[in-house]
Amino acid sequence: MRDADLQELQKDTFTVVIFLVATLALILFYVMLLAQSFAAPANQGDYRFWWLPSTLTAVVCVLSYKLYHDDHFRWATYVFVGGLILTVLSFMLWPNSDFNTLHVYLLLLIVAMAGLLISPQAAAQTAIFAVAATLLVAFYFYGFSWQTARPLIAPLLMTCGMAVVSWVSSDHLTTAMGWALNSQERAHQRTQELFESQQELKKAYQLLETTNLRLKAAEAAAVEANRLKTRFITNLSHELRTPLNAIINFSYILSKSHHGAVTQEQADYLNRIHNSGELLLQIVNDLLDLAKIEAGQMELFKEQVDLAAVSQSVMTTVSGLITDKPVELRQEIAPALPRIIGDETRLRQVLLNLLGNAVKYTDRGSITLRAAQNGGGFVKVSVIDTGIGIRPEDFERIFEEFQQTEEAFALRKVGTGLGLPISKKFVELHGGKLWVESIPGHGAAFHFTLPVAPADLPFPEIPPVLSQNFVESKVTTS
């Protein structure tokens, strides 16, 4: 316990003790005055010194408090304890008192107060002083004899015992008070920390409320912006489709010489216009599909789909894209492939996107379309190529809108970056999932799953060309 805390506690106790002692002195004064007034005239002389103890006590209290008020606390305690001892000794002047033990027992309280107000050492010093002063005064007034000392032995020994008890218990009392003060200080500190935490929590709560309001406003703005974007893309797509279809159709008609002969150079220009128009129309369709998916307006016409027939049709279309590349097209369709539940148009679009990407990034080697039942009520479809491959860190990026790999930019094979994201969303709308496996420089494999039709529905008949060409069927050009 800190000395300052102990001294503050002693000062508080000192003021209380002074008040109590002064009150007792006042009560003694009036009691003795009342006793003298009611005593018989012959016995009134026995109260001629009644004023002495109370007066000495009052003087001691006033003087001690004056010293305490002047910031002389230690001197105030010394004067207070010494004055009380003199007050007890003043009872020796009481007529016919013979300085009996009733008066000397008051020294026990004085020794205890010394230990409490000053220190354990002060209690021992007070006891020694009280015993010595008592014996000297007793022998002086009543003579040096055994009869004088005998009644004082018990109270004086108890006074010394009180000093010992005060000395021994002081450490425990000091420890207890120290623990109490430290506990109070810790409690105050914890209270202050709790108050500060409450203030911080209140500020954080207010900030959270403000942030929530801002987030709600931002969310509302984002929803509105997304709605406007979807509406804009939808309207723009519809507006672009009409002139694009006109450009595609008229360029095709002109290239076929239906309205007059055209030169070879003119036919080449018309074919370029036609091809560019179809590419632009495909981009517009992709944007429209993406807008519908994000707006939750994409509706699938789900039915039982013969995936083997769809795959054969798509492979025939893709074969025309590799006429100038040494690339081998392979089709591996498992026999008795079960029907699936899906939108045939959208599934055809997914296969064309995956195979088209494979053709774009494969200059030699092979491209394989594989389909087999994967168990668990799904069919697994894979498009495997021997092209440039994809880095693992780009696996997630390629499925984001308008994103392409650095290798695609380096090879100047830049597209819109919508084919894979749209394909992934279409597969997920069917209840499946699409993912990629690849080693850079060694090709890539795109896999997706589709739910199988209910078991009670009959399997489709596999076209003979497919059942005979499983694994061995290849479309090869070089």
C-alpha positions as CSV (number, residue, x, y, z in Angstrom):
1,M,0.0,0.0,0.0
2,R,1.3,3.5,-0.8
3,D,2.4,5.7,2.2
4,A,0.2,8.5,0.9
5,D,-2.9,6.3,0.9
6,L,-2.1,5.1,4.4
7,Q,-1.6,8.7,5.7
8,E,-4.8,9.8,4.1
9,L,-6.6,7.0,5.9
10,Q,-4.9,7.9,9.2
11,K,-5.9,11.5,8.8
12,D,-9.6,10.5,8.2
13,T,-9.5,8.3,11.3
14,F,-7.8,11.0,13.3
15,T,-10.5,13.5,12.7
16,V,-13.2,11.0,13.7
17,V,-11.3,10.1,16.9
18,I,-10.9,13.7,17.9
19,F,-14.6,14.3,17.4
20,L,-15.5,11.2,19.6
21,V,-13.1,12.1,22.4
22,A,-14.2,15.7,22.5
23,T,-17.8,14.5,22.6
24,L,-17.0,12.2,25.5
25,A,-15.2,15.0,27.4
26,L,-18.2,17.2,27.0
27,I,-20.5,14.5,28.3
28,L,-18.2,13.9,31.3
29,F,-18.2,17.6,32.1
30,Y,-22.0,17.7,32.2
31,V,-22.3,14.4,34.1
32,M,-20.0,15.5,36.8
33,L,-21.7,18.9,37.0
34,L,-25.0,17.2,37.4
35,A,-23.6,14.8,40.0
36,Q,-22.2,17.7,42.0
37,S,-25.5,19.5,41.9
38,F,-27.4,16.5,43.3
39,A,-24.7,15.4,45.8
40,A,-25.2,16.1,49.5
41,P,-23.5,19.3,50.8
42,A,-21.1,17.2,52.8
43,N,-20.0,15.2,49.7
44,Q,-19.8,18.1,47.2
45,G,-16.1,18.5,48.0
46,D,-15.5,15.1,46.4
47,Y,-16.2,16.7,43.0
48,R,-13.8,19.7,43.4
49,F,-11.6,18.3,40.6
50,W,-14.4,17.2,38.3
51,W,-13.4,19.8,35.7
52,L,-9.8,18.7,35.3
53,P,-10.1,15.6,33.1
54,S,-12.7,17.1,30.8
55,T,-10.8,20.4,30.5
56,L,-7.5,18.6,29.8
57,T,-9.3,16.5,27.2
58,A,-10.9,19.5,25.5
59,V,-7.5,21.4,25.4
60,V,-5.8,18.3,23.9
61,C,-8.4,17.9,21.2
62,V,-8.4,21.6,20.3
63,L,-4.6,21.8,20.2
64,S,-4.3,18.6,18.2
65,Y,-6.8,19.7,15.7
66,K,-5.0,23.0,15.3
67,L,-1.8,21.3,14.5
68,Y,-3.6,18.9,12.1
69,H,-5.2,21.9,10.4
70,D,-1.8,23.5,10.0
71,D,-0.5,20.4,8.2
72,H,1.5,19.1,11.1
73,F,-0.2,15.7,11.3
74,R,2.5,13.8,13.1
75,W,2.9,16.4,15.8
76,A,-0.9,16.5,16.2
77,T,-1.0,12.8,16.9
78,Y,1.9,13.0,19.4
79,V,0.2,15.8,21.3
80,F,-3.1,14.0,21.2
81,V,-1.8,10.7,22.5
82,G,0.5,12.4,25.1
83,G,-2.4,14.7,26.2
84,L,-4.7,11.7,26.7
85,I,-2.1,10.0,28.9
86,L,-1.9,13.1,31.1
87,T,-5.7,13.2,31.2
88,V,-5.7,9.7,32.6
89,L,-3.0,10.5,35.1
90,S,-5.0,13.5,36.2
91,F,-7.5,11.1,37.8
92,M,-4.8,10.7,40.5
93,L,-5.9,14.1,41.8
94,W,-9.4,12.7,42.3
95,P,-10.2,12.5,46.1
96,N,-10.1,9.1,47.6
97,S,-9.5,7.5,44.2
98,D,-6.2,5.7,45.2
99,F,-5.6,5.6,41.5
100,N,-7.6,2.4,41.0
101,T,-7.4,0.2,37.9
102,L,-10.6,1.6,36.4
103,H,-8.7,4.7,35.5
104,V,-5.5,2.9,34.3
105,Y,-7.5,0.7,31.9
106,L,-8.1,3.8,29.8
107,L,-4.4,3.6,28.8
108,L,-5.3,0.5,26.7
109,L,-7.4,2.7,24.4
110,I,-4.7,5.3,24.2
111,V,-2.1,2.7,23.2
112,A,-4.5,1.2,20.6
113,M,-5.1,4.7,19.1
114,A,-1.4,5.3,18.9
115,G,-0.9,2.2,16.9
116,L,-3.8,3.0,14.7
117,L,-3.0,6.7,14.2
118,I,0.8,6.7,14.1
119,S,2.6,3.3,13.8
120,P,3.2,0.0,15.6
121,Q,6.4,1.5,17.0
122,A,4.5,4.5,18.3
123,A,2.2,2.0,20.1
124,A,5.2,0.5,21.9
125,Q,6.6,3.8,22.7
126,T,3.3,5.0,24.0
127,A,3.0,1.9,26.2
128,I,6.4,2.5,27.7
129,F,5.8,6.1,28.3
130,A,2.3,5.4,29.9
131,V,3.7,2.7,32.2
132,A,6.6,4.9,33.3
133,A,4.5,8.0,33.8
134,T,1.8,6.1,35.7
135,L,4.3,4.5,38.1
136,L,6.2,7.8,38.7
137,V,3.0,9.7,39.4
138,A,1.6,7.0,41.6
139,F,4.8,6.7,43.7
140,Y,5.0,10.5,43.9
141,F,1.5,11.0,45.2
142,Y,1.0,7.8,47.2
143,G,4.5,6.8,48.1
144,F,6.9,4.1,46.9
145,S,5.4,0.9,48.3
146,W,4.0,-2.5,47.3
147,Q,0.5,-1.4,48.2
148,T,0.8,1.4,45.6
149,A,2.2,-0.7,42.8
150,R,0.1,-3.9,43.4
151,P,-3.2,-2.6,41.9
152,L,-1.4,-1.2,38.9
153,I,0.4,-4.4,37.8
154,A,-2.6,-5.9,35.9
155,P,-3.7,-2.8,33.9
156,L,-0.1,-1.9,33.1
157,L,0.7,-5.4,31.9
158,M,-2.4,-5.3,29.8
159,T,-1.2,-1.9,28.4
160,C,2.1,-3.5,27.4
161,G,0.2,-6.5,26.0
162,M,-2.0,-4.1,23.9
163,A,1.2,-2.6,22.5
164,V,2.4,-6.1,21.5
165,V,-1.0,-6.9,20.0
166,S,-1.0,-3.6,18.1
167,W,2.5,-4.3,16.8
168,V,1.7,-7.8,15.6
169,S,-1.7,-7.0,14.1
170,S,-0.5,-3.8,12.5
171,D,1.1,-5.6,9.6
172,H,-2.0,-7.6,9.0
173,L,-4.1,-4.5,9.3
174,T,-1.8,-2.6,6.9
175,T,-2.0,-5.5,4.5
176,A,-5.7,-5.6,4.7
177,M,-6.0,-1.8,4.2
178,G,-3.6,-2.0,1.4
179,W,-5.6,-4.7,-0.3
180,A,-8.8,-2.7,0.2
181,L,-7.2,0.5,-1.2
182,N,-5.7,-1.4,-4.1
183,S,-9.0,-3.1,-4.8
184,Q,-10.7,0.2,-4.7
185,E,-8.1,1.7,-7.0
186,R,-8.5,-1.3,-9.4
187,A,-12.2,-1.0,-9.2
188,H,-12.0,2.7,-10.0
189,Q,-9.7,2.0,-12.9
190,R,-11.9,-0.8,-14.2
191,T,-14.9,1.6,-13.9
192,Q,-13.0,4.2,-15.8
193,E,-12.0,1.7,-18.5
194,L,-15.6,0.4,-18.7
195,F,-16.8,4.0,-19.1
196,E,-14.3,4.7,-21.8
197,S,-15.2,1.4,-23.5
198,Q,-18.9,2.3,-23.3
199,Q,-18.1,5.7,-24.9
200,E,-16.0,3.9,-27.6
201,L,-18.8,1.4,-28.1
202,K,-21.3,4.2,-28.4
203,K,-19.2,5.9,-31.0
204,A,-18.7,2.7,-32.9
205,Y,-22.4,2.0,-32.8
206,Q,-23.2,5.5,-34.1
207,L,-20.6,5.0,-36.8
208,L,-22.1,1.6,-37.6
209,E,-25.5,3.1,-37.9
210,T,-24.1,5.8,-40.2
211,T,-22.3,3.2,-42.3
212,N,-25.4,1.1,-42.5
213,L,-27.4,4.0,-43.8
214,R,-24.7,4.8,-46.3
215,L,-24.6,1.1,-47.4
216,K,-28.3,1.0,-47.8
217,A,-28.2,4.2,-49.9
218,A,-25.3,2.7,-51.9
219,E,-27.1,-0.5,-52.3
220,A,-30.2,1.2,-53.6
221,A,-28.1,3.3,-55.9
222,A,-26.3,0.2,-57.2
223,V,-29.6,-1.7,-57.7
224,E,-30.9,1.3,-59.6
225,A,-27.7,1.6,-61.6
226,N,-27.8,-2.1,-62.5
227,R,-31.4,-1.8,-63.5
228,L,-30.7,1.1,-65.7
229,K,-27.6,-0.7,-67.2
230,T,-29.7,-3.8,-67.9
231,R,-32.4,-1.7,-69.4
232,F,-29.9,0.2,-71.6
233,I,-28.2,-3.0,-72.8
234,T,-31.5,-4.6,-73.6
235,N,-32.8,-1.6,-75.5
236,L,-29.5,-1.1,-77.3
237,S,-29.3,-4.8,-78.2
238,H,-32.8,-4.7,-79.7
239,E,-32.0,-1.5,-81.6
240,L,-28.8,-3.0,-83.0
241,R,-30.2,-6.2,-84.1
242,T,-32.5,-4.7,-86.8
243,P,-29.7,-2.9,-88.8
244,L,-27.2,-5.8,-88.2
245,N,-29.6,-8.3,-89.6
246,A,-30.2,-6.0,-92.6
247,I,-26.4,-5.7,-93.1
248,I,-25.9,-9.5,-92.9
249,N,-28.7,-10.4,-95.2
250,F,-28.1,-7.8,-97.9
251,S,-24.3,-8.5,-97.9
252,Y,-25.1,-12.2,-98.3
253,I,-27.6,-11.5,-101.1
254,L,-25.1,-9.3,-103.0
255,S,-22.3,-11.8,-102.6
256,K,-24.4,-14.5,-104.3
257,S,-24.9,-12.2,-107.4
258,H,-28.7,-12.2,-107.1
259,H,-28.9,-8.6,-108.2
260,G,-26.1,-8.4,-110.8
261,A,-22.7,-9.8,-111.2
262,V,-19.9,-8.9,-108.7
263,T,-16.2,-9.1,-109.1
264,Q,-14.0,-11.4,-107.1
265,E,-12.7,-8.5,-105.1
266,Q,-16.3,-7.2,-104.4
267,A,-17.4,-10.7,-103.3
268,D,-14.4,-10.8,-100.9
269,Y,-15.5,-7.5,-99.4
270,L,-19.1,-8.6,-99.1
271,N,-18.0,-11.8,-97.3
272,R,-16.0,-9.7,-94.9
273,I,-19.0,-7.5,-94.2
274,H,-21.1,-10.5,-93.7
275,N,-18.7,-12.2,-91.3
276,S,-18.1,-9.0,-89.3
277,G,-21.9,-8.5,-89.1
278,E,-22.4,-12.0,-87.7
279,L,-19.6,-11.4,-85.2
280,L,-21.1,-8.2,-84.1
281,L,-24.5,-9.8,-83.8
282,Q,-23.0,-12.5,-81.7
283,I,-21.5,-9.9,-79.4
284,V,-24.9,-8.1,-79.1
285,N,-26.6,-11.4,-78.3
286,D,-24.0,-12.2,-75.6
287,L,-24.6,-8.7,-74.1
288,L,-28.3,-9.3,-74.1
289,D,-28.0,-12.7,-72.5
290,L,-25.7,-11.3,-69.8
291,A,-28.1,-8.5,-69.1
292,K,-31.0,-10.9,-68.8
293,I,-29.1,-13.3,-66.5
294,E,-28.0,-10.4,-64.2
295,A,-31.5,-9.1,-64.1
296,G,-32.9,-12.6,-63.3
297,Q,-35.0,-12.5,-66.5
298,M,-33.3,-15.4,-68.3
299,E,-35.9,-18.1,-68.8
300,L,-34.8,-21.6,-69.9
301,F,-37.0,-23.8,-72.0
302,K,-36.1,-27.1,-70.2
303,E,-36.8,-30.4,-71.9
304,Q,-35.3,-33.8,-72.4
305,V,-32.2,-33.2,-74.5
306,D,-30.3,-35.8,-76.6
307,L,-26.8,-34.6,-75.7
308,A,-25.2,-37.0,-78.2
309,A,-27.1,-35.5,-81.1
310,V,-26.4,-32.0,-80.0
311,S,-22.7,-32.8,-79.7
312,Q,-22.6,-34.2,-83.2
313,S,-24.2,-31.1,-84.6
314,V,-21.9,-28.8,-82.8
315,M,-18.8,-30.7,-83.9
316,T,-19.9,-30.5,-87.5
317,T,-20.2,-26.7,-87.1
318,V,-16.8,-26.4,-85.4
319,S,-15.0,-28.5,-88.1
320,G,-15.4,-25.6,-90.5
321,L,-13.4,-23.4,-88.2
322,I,-10.1,-25.4,-88.4
323,T,-9.8,-25.9,-92.2
324,D,-6.5,-24.0,-92.1
325,K,-5.0,-25.6,-89.0
326,P,-3.3,-29.0,-88.4
327,V,-5.7,-29.8,-85.6
328,E,-7.6,-33.1,-85.1
329,L,-11.1,-33.0,-83.8
330,R,-12.1,-35.9,-81.6
331,Q,-15.5,-36.9,-80.3
332,E,-15.8,-39.4,-77.5
333,I,-19.4,-40.0,-76.6
334,A,-20.2,-42.9,-74.2
335,P,-22.7,-45.5,-75.5
336,A,-26.2,-45.3,-74.1
337,L,-25.6,-41.7,-72.8
338,P,-28.7,-40.8,-70.8
339,R,-30.9,-37.9,-71.7
340,I,-30.4,-34.7,-69.7
341,I,-32.8,-32.0,-68.6
342,G,-32.0,-28.6,-70.2
343,D,-32.5,-25.9,-72.8
344,E,-31.1,-27.3,-76.0
345,T,-30.4,-23.9,-77.5
346,R,-28.4,-22.7,-74.5
347,L,-26.5,-26.0,-74.2
348,R,-25.6,-25.7,-77.9
349,Q,-24.3,-22.2,-77.1
350,V,-22.2,-23.4,-74.2
351,L,-20.6,-26.1,-76.4
352,L,-19.9,-23.7,-79.2
353,N,-18.3,-21.2,-76.8
354,L,-16.0,-23.8,-75.3
355,L,-15.1,-25.4,-78.6
356,G,-14.7,-22.0,-80.2
357,N,-12.2,-21.0,-77.5
358,A,-10.3,-24.3,-78.0
359,V,-10.1,-23.7,-81.7
360,K,-8.9,-20.1,-81.1
361,Y,-6.0,-21.0,-78.8
362,T,-5.0,-24.4,-80.4
363,D,-2.7,-24.1,-83.4
364,R,-1.8,-27.8,-83.6
365,G,-2.6,-31.1,-81.9
366,S,-6.2,-32.1,-81.0
367,I,-9.5,-30.9,-79.6
368,T,-11.6,-33.5,-77.9
369,L,-15.3,-33.4,-76.9
370,R,-16.0,-36.1,-74.3
371,A,-19.3,-36.9,-72.6
372,A,-20.1,-39.7,-70.1
373,Q,-22.4,-40.3,-67.2
374,N,-20.6,-39.1,-64.0
375,G,-22.7,-40.8,-61.4
376,G,-24.9,-39.0,-58.8
377,G,-27.5,-38.2,-61.5
378,F,-25.2,-36.0,-63.7
379,V,-23.5,-36.2,-67.1
380,K,-20.0,-34.8,-67.3
381,V,-19.0,-33.1,-70.6
382,S,-15.4,-32.1,-71.2
383,V,-13.7,-30.0,-73.9
384,I,-10.0,-30.9,-74.0
385,D,-7.4,-29.1,-76.2
386,T,-3.6,-29.1,-76.6
387,G,-3.4,-25.3,-76.9
388,I,-1.5,-22.6,-74.9
389,G,-3.1,-23.6,-71.6
390,I,-4.1,-21.3,-68.7
391,R,-2.1,-20.3,-65.6
392,P,-3.7,-21.4,-62.2
393,E,-3.9,-17.8,-61.1
394,D,-6.2,-17.1,-64.0
395,F,-8.7,-19.9,-63.3
396,E,-11.2,-17.6,-61.6
397,R,-10.4,-14.5,-63.7
398,I,-11.4,-16.1,-67.0
399,F,-15.0,-16.6,-65.7
400,E,-15.4,-12.9,-65.0
401,E,-17.0,-10.6,-67.5
402,F,-14.7,-8.8,-70.0
403,Q,-11.6,-10.5,-68.7
404,Q,-8.9,-12.3,-70.7
405,T,-5.5,-13.7,-69.9
406,E,-2.2,-12.1,-70.8
407,E,-1.4,-14.9,-73.2
408,A,-4.5,-14.1,-75.2
409,F,-3.4,-10.4,-75.5
410,A,0.1,-11.5,-76.4
411,L,-1.2,-13.7,-79.2
412,R,-3.5,-10.9,-80.4
413,K,-6.5,-13.2,-80.0
414,V,-8.7,-10.8,-78.2
415,G,-12.4,-11.3,-77.8
416,T,-15.2,-9.7,-75.7
417,G,-14.5,-11.9,-72.6
418,L,-18.2,-12.9,-72.4
419,G,-18.2,-16.4,-73.7
420,L,-16.9,-18.2,-70.6
421,P,-18.9,-16.1,-68.1
422,I,-22.1,-16.7,-70.0
423,S,-21.4,-20.4,-70.4
424,K,-20.8,-20.7,-66.7
425,K,-24.0,-18.9,-65.8
426,F,-26.0,-21.1,-68.3
427,V,-24.6,-24.3,-66.7
428,E,-25.4,-23.1,-63.2
429,L,-28.9,-22.2,-64.3
430,H,-29.2,-25.8,-65.3
431,G,-28.2,-27.0,-61.9
432,G,-24.6,-28.0,-62.8
433,K,-21.2,-26.4,-62.5
434,L,-18.3,-25.5,-64.9
435,W,-14.6,-25.5,-64.1
436,V,-11.2,-25.6,-65.7
437,E,-8.1,-27.7,-65.4
438,S,-4.9,-26.7,-67.2
439,I,-1.1,-26.8,-67.3
440,P,0.4,-23.7,-69.1
441,G,1.8,-24.8,-72.4
442,H,0.1,-28.2,-72.3
443,G,-3.5,-27.4,-73.1
444,A,-6.6,-26.9,-71.1
445,A,-9.7,-29.0,-70.2
446,F,-13.1,-27.4,-69.5
447,H,-15.6,-29.6,-67.7
448,F,-19.2,-29.1,-66.8
449,T,-22.0,-31.2,-65.4
450,L,-25.7,-31.4,-66.3
451,P,-28.5,-33.2,-64.5
452,V,-29.8,-36.5,-66.0
453,A,-33.4,-36.9,-66.9
454,P,-35.6,-39.0,-64.5
455,A,-34.8,-42.7,-64.6
456,D,-38.3,-43.7,-65.6
457,L,-37.9,-42.0,-69.0
458,P,-36.5,-44.1,-71.8
459,F,-33.0,-43.4,-73.1
460,P,-32.7,-42.0,-76.6
461,E,-31.5,-44.2,-79.4
462,I,-27.9,-43.4,-80.2
463,P,-27.4,-42.6,-83.9
464,P,-25.4,-45.3,-85.6
465,V,-22.7,-43.0,-86.6
466,L,-22.1,-42.0,-83.0
467,S,-22.3,-45.5,-81.5
468,Q,-19.8,-46.7,-84.1
469,N,-17.4,-43.8,-83.8
470,F,-17.0,-43.7,-80.0
471,V,-13.3,-43.0,-79.3
472,E,-12.3,-43.9,-82.8
473,S,-14.5,-41.4,-84.6
474,K,-12.4,-38.4,-85.6
475,V,-12.8,-35.4,-87.9
476,T,-9.3,-34.8,-89.1
477,T,-8.0,-32.0,-91.3
478,S,-4.5,-30.9,-91.9
